[in-house]
């Protein structure tokens, strides 16, 4: 999914200028729960890689590993995710 796609799907007015803080929160949740980082799936529409704030960007193999792991992972059910958001 692209950054623009996330902004459009969020349906927040006005849309956030930068998604880094939000994606960082997702990354922290994933790390705390020992699951692959979902934020690895969000990329720039032109470059098809994550932005500079993604910690794996300078290590292409790390990011690619994270994407693969995120795609095959069975993430926790919604109630656990919702409890974290409270």
Secondary structure, 3 states (H helix, E strand, C coil): CEHHHHHHHHCCCCCCCCCHHHHHHHHHHHHHCCCCCHHHHCECCCCCCCCCCCCCCCCHHHHHHHHHHHHHCCCCCHHHHHHHHC
